[in-house]
Amino acid sequence: MLIELAIGDAYGAGFEYAANRIVREQNSGVAYIRHPRHAIEPGCYTDDTQMSLAIAEALVEGDPWTPQALAARFVDAFKRDPREGYASGFHAFLCEVRDGADFLARIRPDSAKSGAAMRAPPIGVLRSLEEVVERAAVQARVTHDTPGGIGSAVAAALSVHYFVHALGAKQDLGRFLSEHVPGPWQEPRKGKVGAEGMDSVHAAVAALIAQDTMSGLLRACIAYTGDVDTVATIALAAGSCCAQIEQDLPISLYEGLENQAYGHDYLRALDRRLMALR
C-alpha cells in the first residue's frame, strides 16, 4: 500500500493545481513530470507520503497513540528528511519547532484542509473498525481539529479498511462510509478539487467506485484538476488493497519512484511490517 500511496503522491505532484492544458496533454499515467512552478524532482514524493510514513511508523512500532507521540513522529519525519510539498506556513513551522511538545504548544489545530486525511490511510489496516475510527480521529485532532478535518481523515482510513478486510463490493464503498462518518460519499463527484479534506476524500471515493484498474484510477484522480496529489495518494492507497481493482500500474512508475534513504526500498520494507498488522 505505501508504495502505491507514494506513487500517487509523486505522480500527482507534477499536476497539483496545474493548468488544465497540462493535465490534458501530460496525464498519461506512465511517467512522472516536473511541475511547472515547483522544484520537486519527478518521481519524488511530498508531504502526503512523509506524513503517512510518520503514521505507519507509529503503528508498527506500537507508539502510544497520544497527541505528543504523534507530533513527535511528524517532527522527526520532517527533520530527518526535509522536503518540499508542505504548505509554506506549515513548512516554516516544522523548520522552527524542536520536538513534539514544542509542536503541540505552538500549533493552531483549526484547519479543515486535507493534511489529516492524506496521512490517515495506513491506519485502515487495523483489524478493529472502531479502533480505525478512533485512531484516525486522534491523529486528525493534532492539526485539524474541525469536523471536516476529522471526518475526512476517518473516511480516508475507513476506505482502506473496507478493502483490506474485504467488507463489501467496491460499488458499496460510499454506503459503507456513510454508515460511519457523515459526508457526501454516495454522491457523484466531478470538477476541480479544492483544499478541504472532505473534497479530496470525496473525489478519491468517487474515483475508486468508478474505476476498475489502478492505471485508470490514477489518471481519473489527476483529471479532476486542483489538489490532485492528495486525491491520488488516498485513492491509490485504498485501491492497492481492493481485489476488484486490477493492479496494473506501469513498471515505469515503480522504477521511477525515488529511492533515497526513505524512498522505494524503505517504503517496501515498512509496508510489509504495516500489512502484518491486519
For each residue, the residues with C-beta under 8 A, 3 or more apart:
1: 4 5 121 122 125 160 237 240 241 271 274 275
2: 5 6 49 52 53 56 122 237 267 268 270 271 274
3: 6 7 240 254 257 264 267 268 271
4: 1 7 8 214 236 237 239 240 249
5: 1 2 8 9 48 49 52 121 233 236 237 240
6: 2 3 9 10 45 49 257 264 267
7: 3 4 10 11 218 236 249 253 254 257
8: 4 5 11 12 218 221 229 232 233 234 235 236 237
9: 5 6 12 13 45 46 48 49 229 230 232 233
10: 6 7 13 32 42 43 44 45 46 49 257 258
11: 7 8 14 15 29 32 218 222 229 232 253
12: 8 9 15 16 221 222 228 229 230 231 232 233
13: 9 10 16 35 38 40 44 45 46 85 229
14: 11 18 26 32 33 34 35 40 42
15: 11 12 18 22 23 26 27 33 35 222 225 228 229
16: 12 13 35 38 226 227 228 229
17: 225 226 227
18: 14 15 22 23 35 36 225
19: 22 23 36
20: 23 24 225
21: 24 25
22: 15 18 19 25 26 36
23: 15 18 19 20 26 27 222 223 225 228
24: 20 21 27
25: 21 22
26: 14 15 22 23 33
27: 15 23 24 219 222 223
28: 31 219
29: 11 215 218 219 250
30: 250 252 253
31: 28 42 252 253 256
32: 10 11 14 42 43 253 256
33: 14 15 26 42
34: 14 38 40 41 42
35: 13 14 15 16 18 38 40
36: 18 19 22
37:
38: 13 16 34 35 84
39: 84
40: 13 14 34 35 44 46 83 84 85
41: 34 44 258
42: 10 14 31 32 33 34 256
43: 10 32 256 257 258
44: 10 13 40 41 83 258
45: 6 9 10 13 48 49 50 85 257 258
46: 9 10 13 40 49 50 83 84 85 86 229
47: 50 51 83 85 86 90 115 118
48: 5 9 45 51 52 85 118 119 229 230 233
49: 2 5 6 9 10 45 46 52 53 233 267
50: 45 46 47 53 54 77 78 81 83 85 262
51: 47 48 54 55 74 77 115 118 119
52: 2 5 48 49 55 56 118 119 121 122 233 237
53: 2 49 50 56 57 77 262 267 270
54: 50 51 57 58 70 73 74 76 77 119
55: 51 52 58 59 70 73 119 120 122 123 139
56: 2 52 53 59 60 122 270 271 274
57: 53 54 60 61 63 73 77 270
58: 54 55 61 63 65 69 70 73
59: 55 56 62 63 122 123 125 126 274 277
60: 56 57 270 273 274 276 277
61: 57 58
62: 59
63: 57 58 59 69 70 73
64: 69
65: 58 69 70 135 138 139
66: 69 70 138
67: 70 71 104 138 141 142
68: 71 72 100 101 104
69: 58 63 64 65 66 72 73 100
70: 54 55 58 63 65 66 67 73 74 100 138 139 142
71: 67 68 74 75 100 101 103 104 107 142
72: 68 69 75 76 99 100 101 103
73: 54 55 57 58 63 69 70 76 77 100
74: 51 54 70 71 77 78 94 100 103 142
75: 71 72 78 79 94 97 98 99 100 102 103
76: 54 72 73 79 80
77: 50 51 53 54 57 73 74 80 81
78: 50 74 75 81 82 83 86 94
79: 75 76 82 94
80: 76 77 261 262
81: 50 77 78 260 261 262
82: 78 79 94 95
83: 40 44 46 47 50 78
84: 38 39 40 46 91
85: 13 40 45 46 47 48 50 229
86: 46 47 78 90 91 94
87: 90 91 113 115
88: 91 92
89: 92 93
90: 47 86 87 93 94 115
91: 84 86 87 88 94 95
92: 88 89 95 96
93: 89 90 96 97 106 107
94: 74 75 78 79 82 86 90 91 97
95: 82 91 92
96: 92 93 106
97: 75 93 94 102 103 106
98: 75 102
99: 72 75 102 103
100: 68 69 70 71 72 73 74 75 103 104
101: 68 71 72 104 105
102: 75 97 98 99 105 106
103: 71 72 74 75 97 99 100 106 107
104: 67 68 71 100 101 107 142
105: 101 102
106: 93 96 97 102 103
107: 71 93 103 104 142 143
108: 111
109: 141 142 143 144 145 149
110: 145 146
111: 108 115 143 144 146 149
112: 144 146 147 148 149 196 197 198
113: 87 144 149 195 196 197
114: 117 118 152 195 196 197 199 200 201 227 230
115: 47 51 87 90 111 118 119 143 144 149 197
116: 119 120 139 140 142 143 144 149 150 152 153 197
117: 114 120 140 149 152 153 155 156 197 200 201 230 234
118: 47 48 51 52 114 115 156 197 200 230 233 234
119: 48 51 52 54 55 115 116 122 139 153
120: 55 116 117 123 124 136 139 140 153 154 156 157
121: 1 5 52 124 156 157 159 160 233 234 237 238
122: 1 2 52 55 56 59 119 125 160 237 274
123: 55 59 120 126 132 135 136 139 157 160 161
124: 120 121 132 156 157 158 159 160 161 162 164 237 238 241
125: 1 59 122 160 161 164 274 275 277 278
126: 59 123 131 132 135 161 277 278
127: 131 165 277 278
128: 131 132
129: 132 133 158 161 180
130: 133 134
131: 126 127 128 134 135
132: 123 124 126 128 129 135 136 154 157 158 161
133: 129 130 136 137 154 157 158 180 181
134: 130 131 137 138
135: 65 123 126 131 132 138 139 157
136: 120 123 132 133 139 140 150 153 154 156 157 158
137: 133 134 140 141 150 153 154
138: 65 66 67 70 134 135 141 142
139: 55 65 70 116 119 120 123 135 136 142 153
140: 116 117 120 136 137 143 144 145 149 150 152 153 154
141: 67 109 137 138 144 145 149 150
142: 67 70 71 74 104 107 109 116 138 139 145
143: 107 109 111 115 116 140 149
144: 109 111 112 113 115 116 140 141 148 149 150 153 197
145: 109 110 140 141 142 149 150
146: 110 111 112 149 150
147: 112 150 151
148: 112 144 151 152 196 197 198
149: 109 111 112 113 115 116 117 140 141 143 144 145 146 152 153 197
150: 116 136 137 140 141 144 145 146 147 153 154
151: 147 148 154 155 181 182 183 197 198
152: 114 116 117 140 148 149 155 156 183 196 197 198 200 201
153: 116 117 119 120 136 137 139 140 144 149 150 156 157 197
154: 120 132 133 136 137 140 150 151 157 158 180 181
155: 117 151 152 158 159 177 181 183 185 198 201 205
156: 117 118 120 121 124 136 152 153 159 160 201 204 234 237 238
157: 120 121 123 124 132 133 135 136 153 154 160 161
158: 124 129 132 133 136 154 155 161 162 176 177 180 181
159: 121 124 155 156 162 163 173 177 201 204 205 208 234 238
160: 1 121 122 123 124 125 156 157 163 164 237 238 241
161: 123 124 125 126 129 132 157 158 164 165 167
162: 124 158 159 165 167 168 173 176 177 238
163: 159 160 166 167 170 238 239 241 242 243
164: 124 125 160 161 241 278
165: 127 161 162 278
166: 163 243
167: 161 162 163 176
168: 162 172 173 176
169: 172 244
170: 163 173 208 209 242 244 245
171: 209
172: 168 169 175 176
173: 159 162 168 170 176 177 185 205 208 209
174: 177 178 185 186 187 205 206 209
175: 172 178 179 185 186
176: 158 162 167 168 172 173 179 180
177: 155 158 159 162 173 174 180 181 183 185 205
178: 174 175 181 182 183 185 186
179: 175 176
180: 129 133 154 158 176 177
181: 133 151 154 155 158 177 178 185
182: 151 178
183: 151 152 155 177 178 198 201 202
184: 187 189 198 202
185: 155 173 174 175 177 178 181 202 205
186: 174 175 178
187: 174 184 202 206
188: 206
189: 184 202 203 205 206 207 224
190: 206 224
191: 224 225
192: 224 225 226
193: 199 200 203 224 225 226 227 228 230 231
194: 199 226 227
195: 113 114 199 227
196: 112 113 114 148 152 199 200
197: 112 113 114 115 116 117 118 144 148 149 151 152 153 200 201
198: 112 148 151 152 155 183 184 201 202
199: 114 193 194 195 196 202 203 227
200: 114 117 118 152 193 196 197 203 204 227 230 231 234
201: 114 117 152 155 156 159 183 197 198 204 205 234
202: 183 184 185 187 189 198 199 205 206
203: 189 193 199 200 206 207 221 224 231 235
204: 156 159 200 201 207 208 221 231 232 234 235 238
205: 155 159 173 174 177 185 189 201 202 208 209 235
206: 174 187 188 189 190 202 203 209 210
207: 189 203 204 210 211 217 220 221 224 231 235
208: 159 170 173 204 205 211 217 235 238 239 242 245
209: 170 171 173 174 205 206
210: 206 207 220
211: 207 208 216 217 220 239 245
212: 216 244 245 246
213: 216 217 245 246 248
214: 4 217 218 236 239 240 245 246 247 248 249
215: 29 218 219 248 249 250
216: 211 212 213 219 220
217: 207 208 211 213 214 220 221 235 236 239 245
218: 7 8 11 29 214 215 221 222 232 235 236 249
219: 27 28 29 215 216 222 223
220: 207 210 211 216 217 223 224
221: 8 12 203 204 207 217 218 224 228 231 232 235 236
222: 11 12 15 23 27 218 219 225 228 232
223: 23 27 219 220
224: 189 190 191 192 193 203 207 220 221 228 231
225: 15 17 18 20 23 191 192 193 222 228
226: 16 17 192 193 194
227: 16 17 114 193 194 195 199 200 230 231
228: 12 15 16 23 193 221 222 224 225 231 232
229: 8 9 11 12 13 15 16 46 48 85 232 233
230: 9 12 48 114 117 118 193 200 227 233 234
231: 12 193 200 203 204 207 221 224 227 228 234 235
232: 8 9 11 12 204 218 221 222 228 229 235 236
233: 5 8 9 12 48 49 52 118 121 229 230 236 237
234: 8 117 118 121 156 159 200 201 204 230 231 237 238
235: 8 203 204 205 207 208 217 218 221 231 232 238 239
236: 4 5 7 8 214 217 218 221 232 233 239 240
237: 1 2 4 5 8 52 121 122 124 156 160 233 234 240 241
238: 121 124 156 159 160 162 163 204 208 234 235 241 242
239: 4 163 208 211 214 217 235 236 242 245
240: 1 3 4 5 214 236 237 245 247
241: 1 124 160 163 164 237 238
242: 163 170 208 238 239 245
243: 163 166
244: 169 170 212
245: 170 208 211 212 213 214 217 239 240 242
246: 212 213 214
247: 214 240
248: 213 214 215
249: 4 7 214 215 218 253 254
250: 29 30 215 253 254
251: 254 255
252: 30 31 255 256
253: 7 11 30 31 32 249 250 256 257
254: 3 7 249 250 251 257 264
255: 251 252
256: 31 32 42 43 252 253
257: 3 6 7 10 43 45 253 254 263 264 267
258: 10 41 43 44 45 263 264
259: 263 264 265
260: 81 263
261: 80 81 266
262: 50 53 80 81 266 267
263: 257 258 259 260 266 267
264: 3 6 254 257 258 259 267 268
265: 259 268 269
266: 261 262 263 269 270
267: 2 3 6 49 53 257 262 263 264 270 271
268: 2 3 264 265 271 272
269: 265 266 272 273
270: 2 53 56 57 60 266 267 273 274
271: 1 2 3 56 267 268 274 275
272: 268 269 275 276
273: 60 269 270 276 277
274: 1 2 56 59 60 122 125 270 271 277
275: 1 125 271 272 278
276: 60 272 273
277: 59 60 125 126 127 273 274
278: 125 126 127 164 165 275
